[in-house]
Amino acid sequence: MDYIMGIDVGTSNVKAVLFDEKGTEIQVASRVSETINDGGNNEEQDMTIVWEKVKACITELMDSKVVAAEDIKGIGVTGQGEGCWLIDKEGKPLQDAILWCDGRAVAEVHKITEEHPEIGKLYHRTTGTPPLLGNQMMLLRWMKSHRKDVLDKGYKILFCKDWIRYNLTGKIGTEITDSFTSLIDAQTGKIAEDLMKELDIFEYRDYLPDPVNSDEVVGTILNSVAEETGLAKGTPVVAGALDTSATAIGLGAIHEKDACVILGTTCASEMVMRKEDCDFGAENSRYEKHPIKELYVELQPTLNGTPNIDWMLQNISNTKDFTEIDKMVESVPVGCGGVVYHPYISVAGERAPFYHPYARASFFGISQVTTREQLIRAVYEGLSLSIRDCLQNVDKHATLYLAGGGAKSPVWAQMIADVMGMKVMIPAGKELGAKGVALIAGVKLGIYRSYEEAVEKACVFKQTYEPNLKRTEKYDLLYELFRQVRIHNQQIWDYRHQMNKKIQAIKED
């Protein structure tokens, strides 16, 4: 039997996964990723450590001898998107990677959205993505203004998976799904050079590799990497895809109108469509390229996903047992006694379906009779309503595929089905991003004749949830409340930020 390796370099974890032709996870090796936070808005990772962790995962798989090296026909790489992974001409990191969830470029985003909105609109219309914190072009502007001495020593700016693929193959490059998130002219499919000129960063054009298709074989494993990890020399490596795009493939979302949600660090909501149906520059819209050439994705990747659950476990719940948590959530009726939670817990605010750098999480409607259980359910409902906020244009007759760590909870999965009024399907297996790039590699290398065959053979679903339409009626009303409070809070978030700056400026004796 043939096998494929998928590598997934996430924000929280790094994984290497072996799959057989049926999409079965033969073995998984993982390492925790450490994020460096200075106590403020900066989020970074040590690039060398990230590569060492990937290498350790590969070595662990190969040392297990569960699959012979020569039976691994290819490798696909996926990972977190955006950010700034800067290397010099020797291929060495010039600094820690600045991540997608970093919040330092507030002034740069503000300048082109508030002071020069015509440039912000041009950015959105050209790339299909509004200017956001963590976008590579915004971070390039920040680097030019605040760290130009380091930037001028650079050679290429990569995305996370490109850094890993470079270390595997020695080949520098990127591919279309990563670049499409903020660098590509949506009409031409090439780097948006005119936009770079408007942003006064065109001098760094050569720092951005021209993208290739997701399924292109970009190189083979370096002999030194093969010897160190146990991989076979000459193992082909495909370009791969952004983690959200890869997961769409891993879930089987390969047709127009398919929809999926990844319940992870970010809750990424996706709707598959064709280019002619994309409205580049429309309010609250964001598009990315699907790995299949003719398809696109309307993407709404919130900054705020399961970290809300982590915070709840740490600060509200009296247990971290998810079985007990599910029981608590089930014990509370829809609406949580009038308590609504807005899940904007990231230090960088929120980016989908709206952008606000100072958005913050809050409970609305707490009274003296509010219970711990109601607060816990409110967190889950707030996240579910945020997903609905992102999927306003979804076809309700379509199937919603659910992936990520949060999909393990049957109570949360049912809640999402009820909130959306849609059938929800949960896939077998956990490593959907790694599976996605494995399937891309498998199609390219002839293991599968087509993506349809790959999905038919490798995408299996273990659970289906049908919506309770009476609960959907309730959530229709609750969503309106959720949305109105969110809209009215935007001015308050700005005011809070201003007051906090004034408070911090007052020095106590």
N, C-alpha and C positions, 0 to 999 in steps of 0.2 A: 504493500500500500504506500501511496505517496503522502508526504506530510509537508506542512507549511508552518513557518514561524511568524507570529505577529508580535511586534513590540509596541507597547503603549506607554508613552512617557507623560503621565498626568501631572497635575499640580501637587497632588498629595501622595501618589504612589507611582512607582516605575514597575512595569511588568513585562515579562517575556512568556509567551504562551505557544505551546505546540498544538496544532490542530491536525486531525486526519481529514480525508476527503469528505466525510459526512458532517464536518463542522464540530465534531466532538472535541472538547478540551482534554487533551491527553495529559498534559501537565502544565502547571502554572508556577512560575517563580516570581516573587515580588520583593520590593524593597520600599521602605517609607522614604518619601522625599522631604527634605527639610527646607522650609521657606524662611528666608531672612527678612524680618520686619523690624524696622528701627523704632517702633513704638508709635509711628505716625502712619502716613499713607504709602510708604515705600514697601514694595513686595519684590523680593529678588531670590534667585537661586544660584548657587555655585555651579558653573557649567561643567567644570572638571569632575566634581562629585557626582553630578547627574550622569555623566558618561560612565564613570566607574561603577555606579549602581546598575546601569543597563548591562555593562559587561559582566558584572557579578551574577545577574539574573540569567544571562545566556549561558555562562559557565555552569551554573547550577543545573540547568536543563540538560546540558550535554554530559555533565558528570553523572547524571542519573542513569544514563545508558538506556532509557526507556525507548529511544528511537535512535537508529544508527545515523550518523552524520550525513552519509551519502543519500539517505532516504528523505532528507529535508530538501525539497526542490526549489525553495525560494523563501525570501524574507520580505515582509512589508512592515513599514514603520508609520505609526501615528503618534499624535501627542497634542498637548495644549497649544493653542494658537496665539497669534499676535505677540506682543512683547518685542524685546530687542536682544538678540543673541549675537553680540559683536565679536568678530575675530580679526586678527591681523593677517599679514601676508603669509606667515608661517602656519596659519590655521590655529593659533592659540587665542584663548579668550583674553580680551582686554579689560574686562570687568565682569562682575556677576551679572547674570541675565536679569533684565528688567521684565517682569511678568505682565501678562494680560490684565491682571487684577490690580496692577499698580495704580496709584492715584496721584502721582506727582505732576502730571501734565495738565492740571486744572487751568492754569493761566493760558496755555496754548489753545486748549479747546474753547475757553471763554472768548479769546480774542477773535476766533473765526466763526463763532456762533452768535456772539452778542455784539462785538465791536464791528465786525465785518461779516454780517450774515450772508452777504452775497457769495463769499468764499465758502462758508459753511454749506450753503445750498449747492454750490458747484461741486464740492467734495461729495455730498450725498448723491447728487444726480450722476456724477461720473463713476463712482465706485460702487454704488448701490448700498453703501454703508454710511451712516452719519458719522461725523468726527467724534470719537469717543476716547476716553481715558484708556490707555493701554494699547491703542492702535499704533502700528509701527510708524506710520507717518507722523503722528503726534509725538511719539517718543523721539523720533529723529529731530523734529523741531526743538524739543526740550534739550536733547543732547547738544545741538548747535548753540543754544542759548546759555546752557549751564555747565556743559562738560566738553566744550569744543576741543580742548587739548587732547582728550582721550579719543574723541570721535575722529579727529584728523589722523590719528595713528592707525585707524581701522582699514580694513580691506573689504569685508562683506558683512552685511547684517542678515542673519538667518532667522528662521523660525526654529522652535524647539526640535521637532523631528528631523529637520535638515541638519542640525548640529550632530545628532546621533548618527544619521545616515553618512555624514562626512567622515565621522570616526570609523564607521564600518567599512567604507569603500575608498576613502581618500578623495572622493568627488564632491565638489562644492556645487550646490544648486538648490532649487526649491520646485514646488509644483503648484498647480492652478488653484486648488481649494484653499490653501493657506494664503496665497497671494491675493486671492479674490476678496478676502475679508476687508481689505482697505487699500491695496496698492494698485489694483487692476482697473483700467478703463473697461467698464462693463460692455461697451459697444465693440471695442476692438480686440479685447482679450489680451492686451499688452499693458506693460507698466504705464501708469497714468502720468506721462512726462509733463504735459501741460499743467496738470494740477500741482505737480512738484514745483514747477516754476512759480505758480501763484503762491505757494506756501514758502517760497524762498529756501528750498532745500534741494534744488536741482543739481547743485554741485556734488551731491552725494548719489546721483543716479546710478553710478557704476557699483555702488555698494549693494544694490538690489539685484540678485540673480534673476534672469529671465525664466519664467516658469515653464515646466513641461507638464504633460498630462499625468494624471495620477497613476496610470498603469505602465508608464514607461520604465523599462529596465535601465537604471542609471549607473550601474556598476556591479562589481562582484566583491565579495569579502576579501579584505586585505590579507595577505599571507600571515602577517604578524598577528592580526586579530584571530585568524583561524587557529594558529598555534596556541594562542593564549586561552581561547574559549573552548576549543574542541570542535568548532564548526568546520565543515569541509571547505578546502580551498576552492575558489571559483563559484561558490554559492551565489546565485543572482539576487540582487536587491532591487525592488521596484520603488518608484518615487514615493508612493503612499498617499496619505490624505490627512487633513485636519481631523481631530478626534470626533467632532460632531458629524462631519461628512462620512467618516469611516464607520461610525456607529449606525448611521442610516443604512449603509450596505449590510452591516452585520445583523441588523434587525429584519432585513428583507424589504426595506423601503426603497424600491427601485422603479416604481411606477408613479405617473402623474397622480396627484391628490393623496398619495400616501402621507401619513403624518406620524411623527414620533416625538417623544419627550425623554430626555436623559436626566434622570434625577440624581445629580451629582453635586459637586462643589458649586457649579452653575447649573441651573435648570434650563437646559437648552431645548426649546420647542422648534420643530422643523415641519415644513410643509413642502413636499416635492412638486415642482411645476416645470413648465417649459419657459424658455426665454421670452416668448411673445406675451406671456401672462405676467411677467415681472414688470412692476411699475417703479423703475429706478428713481429714487428721490422722493417718493411719496411719503407723507408724514407717518412717522412711527414704523417705517419699513426698513428692512435690512435683508440683503440677499447674499448668498454665497454660492459657489459652484458645487454641484453634485459631482462625485467621481465619474459617473457616466456622462459622456461628452455632451449629449443633447439635453441634459437635465440640469435644473437649478433648484435651489432650496431657499424658501423664505425662512430666515433664521431669526429667532428671538431668544438670544442667550442671556438670561438674567445674570447679574453678578451674584445673585443671592439664591442659593439652593440649600443643600443639606447642612451648611454651617449654622443655619437657624435651628436645626434639630440638635446639633452639637451644643449650641448655647443653651437650649431648653433643658437638655439632659444635665448640663453643668449647674444651671442656676434656678430651675423651677422644679424639675422632677425629683422625686425621692428614690428613684431607681433608674438604672441604666439597662435594665432587662427589657428588650423590645417586645417580648411577649406580654409583659405587664403593661408596657406603654400602650400597646394595641388594645388591651382590655379597657384601659382608662379612656382612650379615645372613643371606643365603641359605647361606653356607658353614658356618653354625653350626647344629647340630641343635636341635630343640625342647628347651627347658629350660636352655640356656646353661651346661651343665656344673654345674647346681645353683645358679646365681646368679639371684636374684629381685630385681627393681627395683620399688620403690614410688614412683610419680611425683608426689609431693606437694611440688612445688618452689616453689609460690607463697608469698610472704611472709605471705599471709592464711590459710595452711593449706589446708583442704579443706572443701567444702560438699556434695558428692554422691559416692556415695550416703549418706555420713555427714557429720556436721558436727564439725570440730575445728579451732579457730583456730591451734593450734600443731603440726599435722601437718607433717611434713617428709619430703623425699625421702631414700631410702637404698637401698644395695645390701645384700642379705642373701646370705651364702654364698660370699663371695670367699675364694679360697685362693691360694697361691703359684703355682699353675698356671693361674689365670684369665687369659684373654687379652683384648686390646683388643676383638677381634671379639665375644667373648662379652658383654662389657659393653655394646657397642653394640646387639646383638640384645636384651639384657635390657631396655634402655630401651624398645624397640618392644614387647616382650612385656608389660612392665609397664603401658604405656598401653593395650594391647589387653585385658589382664585387668581393668584399671580400667573399661573400657567394659562388659565382661561383668558386673562388679560392679554397674554402673548399670542393666543390662538383665536383671535376674534374672527379671522377670515377662513377658518377651517371648514371643510365640508363635513357637516354633522353625520352624514351617511357613510363617511369613510371610517376605516379602522384606525385606532390610535395605538401605536406600539409604544410600550413603556420599558425603559431600560435604566441602568444605573443602580447604585446601592439602595436607593429609596424604593425601588420596585420589589424588594424583598418583602415589604410589608403588605399583606393582603388587605388590611384595613385602609391603608393609604391608597392602594390601587383601586379599591372599590369607591373610595371617596372621589378620586379623580374621574372615574367613569360617571359618577353621579353629578359632579360639578360640570363636566363637559357635556353630559347627555349623549355619550358615545360609548361604543364597545371598546374595551381596552384589552390588549393581548400582551402577555408576559412571555418572553422567550426563555427557552432552556439555555443554560449556561450563563456565565456572568461577564465574560470578557468580550463584549460586543464590538468595541473599538478595534481590539486586536484581531477579532474575527473578520471585521470588515476589510482591513488591509490584507489579511490572509486570503480572503476571497478575491480581492483585486489581483493579487499576485497569482492566484490559482487560475483565474480566467486568462491572464496574460500569458502564463506559462503552459497553457493547454490542458491543465487538469480538469477544467470545466470548459464546455463549448461556448457558454454564454453566461451572463449574469442571471438569467432566468433559471438555467440549469443549476448554477451555484446555489441560488436561494432555495430552489426545490430540494436539493440534496442536503444543504447544510443549515437551513434556518428552521428550527423546530420550536413549537410553542407549548409551554407547560400549563398555562392557565388563561382563561378568558373571563372577563368581568363584564356583565351587562348592566347598563345604568338602571337605577331605581328612579323612574320618571317622576314620582311624587317628590322625591328628594331633589331632583333636578329643578322642579318648580320652585322649591324653597331657595335653592342656590341661585336661580335666576334673579330673585329679589335680593339675596345677600350680595351678589356680585355688584348690583347697582350701588348698594351702600359702600362696599369695599372701594369701588371706583371713585365715587363722589368724595369720600374722605381722602383718598390718595390725591385727587386733583386739588382739593382745598389745602392740603398740607404743603404743597410745593412752595408757596410764599413763606410759610412758617419755617420750612427747612432753611431757606435763605436767611431769614431773620435770626434763626438760631445760630447759624454760622457767624453772622456779623457780631451778635452778642457775645459768643464764646471768644472771639478774637479780642474784643474789648475787655472781657473779664480776665483773660490770660495776660493782657498788657499791664494790668494793675499789679504792681509788686508789693507784697506784704512785707512788713518789717520783720 
